[in-house]
Amino acid sequence: MLMRFIPIVLLLVFCLTIPAHATYTIIWVSEITDLDNNGIMDDQGWVDLLTAQGYSVDVQRNYWQTLDNDKINALNSADLIIVSPAVNSANYNNDDEPTQWNSITTAMILSNTSLATTNGWSWIDSASVINDIGAPLMDIVNGSHPIFKNLLLDVLDETVGSGNTAFINTTDAGNGTLIATAAGFNAAWIVEWQQAVEYFDGSGQYAGGPRLFFVAGTGQSEGTPGGEMNLTQQGQVIYLGAVAYMIPEPATIVLLALGGLMLRSAFRVSRHATRL
């Protein structure tokens, strides 16, 4: 039985208290993308979120569109790699680039849906993408997963939009572990793979290190920011939990009780909903 619920933190506020955060280097793989021409990179909100928590974020836009030995060595020396939702997947999918990226031994979070498909790096056995899902309900398949361990899991009827987002059109995680889906859609939201496994039978691609697919960021359209931060406070708690989990020595999230303060849910929540 699949339990449907969204983590909601009641009467709590969180803070990260690990002074060593700055020693963790995250390589942010992204491009020069400013679709609304406001002078700010569309995905800058994600970088700001990470740096605000004390992470050292290496941002070299367009730099990772081609790989060589020096770049591969740099990627393998980082603590975590995050592939922005704002990248053009075609720039990372030429010739042997899928194998090169999949062979990286550093832990990696991928938030670009197109790259996860069989037309990209073949993490998930589907070539189909569902575009512009507005504010879906998250079905948490594995509520005991460590990315949720610092959250109080409860239910509350509330709708907070997460922005238009592209999801992959399947919930089949192959040889990975399905952690969350988009309710009402045949769409994986969070999937994890262990090092050295083939992503799915017949993929031909293997995880060189720990891998996490985490759908996030707005879709791209003319005049609209692509890959923009679209999580509310609660969604950011989940995202930061995923980042901490993927780093070799996860940071500790401390929850402090503050009367009357509520972190709002990032997604629509259904009270005590279950399904087979």
C-alpha positions as CSV (number, residue, x, y, z in Angstrom):
1,M,0.0,0.0,0.0
2,L,1.3,3.4,-0.9
3,M,0.9,6.2,1.6
4,R,0.1,9.5,0.2
5,F,1.3,12.5,2.2
6,I,3.5,15.5,2.2
7,P,5.9,16.3,5.0
8,I,4.7,19.4,6.8
9,V,6.7,21.0,9.6
10,L,4.4,22.3,12.3
11,L,5.6,24.9,14.8
12,L,9.2,24.4,13.7
13,V,11.9,26.3,11.9
14,F,15.1,24.7,10.7
15,C,18.7,25.8,10.5
16,L,21.9,24.2,9.4
17,T,24.6,24.2,12.1
18,I,27.5,22.5,10.5
19,P,30.4,25.0,10.3
20,A,32.3,22.5,8.0
21,H,29.7,23.1,5.3
22,A,32.1,25.5,3.6
23,T,34.5,22.6,3.2
24,Y,32.0,20.7,1.0
25,T,32.4,21.6,-2.7
26,I,29.4,21.4,-4.9
27,I,29.9,21.7,-8.6
28,W,26.8,23.4,-10.2
29,V,26.6,22.3,-13.8
30,S,24.7,25.0,-15.6
31,E,24.6,27.5,-18.5
32,I,24.1,31.2,-19.2
33,T,20.3,31.2,-19.2
34,D,18.3,34.4,-18.7
35,L,15.1,33.8,-20.7
36,D,13.3,36.7,-19.1
37,N,16.2,39.1,-19.7
38,N,16.2,40.5,-16.1
39,G,20.0,40.2,-15.8
40,I,19.8,37.3,-13.4
41,M,20.5,33.7,-14.4
42,D,17.3,31.8,-14.3
43,D,18.6,29.1,-11.9
44,Q,20.4,31.5,-9.6
45,G,17.9,30.8,-6.8
46,W,19.2,27.3,-6.4
47,V,22.8,28.5,-6.1
48,D,21.8,31.2,-3.5
49,L,19.9,28.5,-1.5
50,L,23.1,26.3,-1.3
51,T,25.5,29.1,-0.5
52,A,23.2,30.4,2.2
53,Q,23.6,27.1,3.9
54,G,27.4,27.5,3.8
55,Y,28.2,25.2,0.9
56,S,31.0,26.2,-1.4
57,V,29.3,26.2,-4.8
58,D,31.5,26.1,-8.0
59,V,29.6,27.8,-10.8
60,Q,31.2,28.0,-14.2
61,R,28.4,28.4,-16.7
62,N,28.8,26.7,-20.1
63,Y,32.1,25.3,-18.9
64,W,30.9,21.7,-18.6
65,Q,29.3,21.4,-22.1
66,T,32.4,19.5,-23.2
67,L,34.6,17.2,-21.1
68,D,38.3,16.5,-21.1
69,N,40.5,14.7,-18.7
70,D,41.2,17.8,-16.5
71,K,37.4,18.5,-16.2
72,I,36.6,14.9,-15.4
73,N,39.3,14.9,-12.7
74,A,37.8,18.1,-11.3
75,L,34.3,16.5,-11.2
76,N,35.7,13.4,-9.5
77,S,37.3,15.6,-6.9
78,A,34.1,17.4,-5.8
79,D,31.9,16.4,-2.9
80,L,28.7,16.6,-5.0
81,I,27.6,17.5,-8.5
82,I,24.2,19.0,-9.2
83,V,23.1,19.2,-12.8
84,S,20.8,22.2,-13.0
85,P,17.3,22.0,-14.5
86,A,18.3,25.0,-16.7
87,V,20.8,23.2,-18.9
88,N,20.1,22.3,-22.6
89,S,20.3,18.5,-22.5
90,A,21.6,18.4,-26.1
91,N,24.8,20.0,-24.9
92,Y,25.6,17.0,-22.7
93,N,24.6,14.2,-24.9
94,N,27.0,14.1,-27.8
95,D,29.0,11.0,-28.8
96,D,30.4,9.4,-25.6
97,E,29.3,12.2,-23.3
98,P,26.5,10.1,-21.6
99,T,29.1,7.4,-20.7
100,Q,31.6,10.1,-19.5
101,W,29.0,11.7,-17.2
102,N,27.7,8.4,-15.9
103,S,31.2,7.2,-15.2
104,I,31.9,10.1,-12.8
105,T,32.5,8.7,-9.3
106,T,31.3,11.7,-7.4
107,A,27.7,11.6,-6.1
108,M,25.3,13.4,-8.4
109,I,21.9,15.0,-8.3
110,L,20.2,15.4,-11.7
111,S,17.3,17.8,-12.0
112,N,17.1,18.0,-15.8
113,T,14.3,15.7,-16.8
114,S,15.3,15.3,-20.5
115,L,18.8,14.1,-19.5
116,A,17.3,11.3,-17.4
117,T,15.4,9.8,-20.4
118,T,16.6,7.3,-22.9
119,N,17.3,10.2,-25.2
120,G,19.8,11.5,-22.7
121,W,21.9,9.6,-20.1
122,S,19.4,6.6,-19.9
123,W,18.8,6.8,-16.2
124,I,15.1,6.0,-16.6
125,D,13.5,3.7,-19.3
126,S,11.3,6.3,-21.0
127,A,11.8,8.9,-23.7
128,S,8.5,10.7,-22.9
129,V,8.3,13.9,-20.8
130,I,5.1,15.4,-19.3
131,N,5.5,19.2,-19.6
132,D,4.1,22.0,-17.4
133,I,2.6,20.1,-14.5
134,G,1.5,22.9,-12.3
135,A,1.1,22.0,-8.7
136,P,1.0,18.2,-8.3
137,L,0.5,16.3,-5.1
138,M,3.7,14.4,-4.1
139,D,3.2,10.7,-3.3
140,I,6.0,9.7,-1.0
141,V,6.7,6.1,-1.7
142,N,9.4,5.7,1.0
143,G,8.7,8.1,3.9
144,S,11.5,6.5,5.9
145,H,14.2,7.5,3.4
146,P,17.0,9.6,5.0
147,I,16.2,12.7,2.9
148,F,13.0,13.0,5.0
149,K,14.5,12.0,8.4
150,N,14.6,15.5,9.8
151,L,11.0,16.3,9.0
152,L,7.9,15.6,11.0
153,L,5.5,13.8,8.6
154,D,1.9,14.9,8.9
155,V,-1.0,15.8,6.6
156,L,-2.7,19.1,6.0
157,D,-5.1,20.2,3.3
158,E,-3.2,23.1,1.7
159,T,-2.3,24.1,-1.9
160,V,1.0,25.9,-2.6
161,G,2.0,26.0,-6.2
162,S,5.4,24.6,-7.2
163,G,5.4,26.2,-10.7
164,N,5.3,24.5,-14.1
165,T,7.6,21.5,-14.1
166,A,8.6,18.8,-16.5
167,F,8.3,15.2,-15.3
168,I,9.4,11.9,-16.9
169,N,6.4,9.9,-18.1
170,T,6.9,6.7,-16.0
171,T,7.2,5.6,-12.4
172,D,9.4,2.6,-13.3
173,A,12.7,3.2,-11.5
174,G,14.4,0.2,-13.1
175,N,17.3,-0.9,-10.9
176,G,16.9,2.2,-8.8
177,T,14.7,3.0,-5.8
178,L,11.5,5.0,-6.3
179,I,11.2,7.5,-3.5
180,A,8.4,9.8,-4.6
181,T,6.0,10.3,-7.5
182,A,3.7,13.0,-8.8
183,A,0.2,11.9,-7.8
184,G,-2.3,11.7,-10.6
185,F,0.4,11.3,-13.2
186,N,2.6,8.4,-14.3
187,A,5.6,10.4,-13.2
188,A,8.6,9.7,-11.1
189,W,9.7,12.6,-8.8
190,I,12.6,11.3,-6.8
191,V,14.7,8.2,-7.7
192,E,17.9,6.9,-6.3
193,W,20.6,4.5,-7.7
194,Q,23.5,3.0,-5.9
195,Q,27.0,3.1,-7.3
196,A,27.9,0.5,-10.0
197,V,24.3,-0.5,-10.9
198,E,22.9,-0.4,-14.4
199,Y,20.2,2.2,-14.3
200,F,17.7,-0.2,-15.8
201,D,18.1,-3.5,-17.6
202,G,19.3,-2.8,-21.1
203,S,20.3,0.8,-20.3
204,G,23.9,0.1,-21.1
205,Q,24.8,2.9,-18.7
206,Y,26.0,2.4,-15.1
207,A,26.1,4.7,-12.1
208,G,29.8,5.6,-11.5
209,G,28.8,6.9,-8.0
210,P,25.6,7.5,-6.0
211,R,22.9,9.0,-8.1
212,L,19.7,10.9,-7.4
213,F,17.1,12.1,-9.8
214,F,15.1,15.0,-8.2
215,V,12.6,16.8,-10.4
216,A,12.8,20.6,-9.7
217,G,12.8,23.9,-11.4
218,T,10.3,25.6,-13.8
219,G,10.0,24.5,-17.4
220,Q,11.4,26.6,-20.2
221,S,9.4,28.7,-22.6
222,E,10.0,32.0,-24.4
223,G,10.1,35.0,-22.0
224,T,9.7,32.7,-19.0
225,P,12.6,31.7,-16.7
226,G,13.7,28.1,-17.2
227,G,14.9,26.0,-14.3
228,E,13.9,28.7,-11.8
229,M,13.6,28.0,-8.1
230,N,10.0,26.9,-7.6
231,L,10.0,25.4,-4.1
232,T,8.5,27.0,-1.1
233,Q,10.2,26.7,2.3
234,Q,8.9,23.1,2.8
235,G,10.1,22.1,-0.6
236,Q,13.5,23.6,0.1
237,V,13.8,21.5,3.3
238,I,13.2,18.4,1.2
239,Y,15.7,19.5,-1.4
240,L,18.4,20.4,1.2
241,G,17.7,17.0,2.9
242,A,18.6,15.4,-0.5
243,V,21.7,17.5,-0.8
244,A,22.9,16.6,2.7
245,Y,22.1,12.9,2.1
246,M,24.2,12.8,-1.1
247,I,27.3,14.4,0.4
248,P,29.7,11.8,1.9
249,E,29.3,13.2,5.4
250,P,25.8,14.5,5.6
251,A,25.1,17.8,7.4
252,T,22.9,17.8,10.4
253,I,19.6,19.7,10.2
254,V,18.5,21.1,13.6
255,L,14.8,21.7,14.2
256,L,14.0,24.4,16.8
257,A,10.5,24.7,18.2
258,L,9.0,28.2,17.8
259,G,5.4,28.6,18.9
260,G,3.0,29.7,16.2
261,L,5.4,29.4,13.3
262,M,4.6,27.0,10.4
263,L,6.7,26.2,7.4
264,R,4.3,26.0,4.4
265,S,4.0,22.9,2.3
266,A,5.5,23.1,-1.2
267,F,2.8,20.9,-2.7
268,R,-0.8,20.1,-2.5
269,V,-1.5,17.8,0.4
270,S,-4.4,15.3,0.9
271,R,-5.6,14.2,4.3
272,H,-5.0,10.6,5.3
273,A,-5.1,9.5,1.6
274,T,-4.1,6.0,0.7
275,R,-4.1,3.9,-2.4
276,L,-3.1,0.4,-3.4
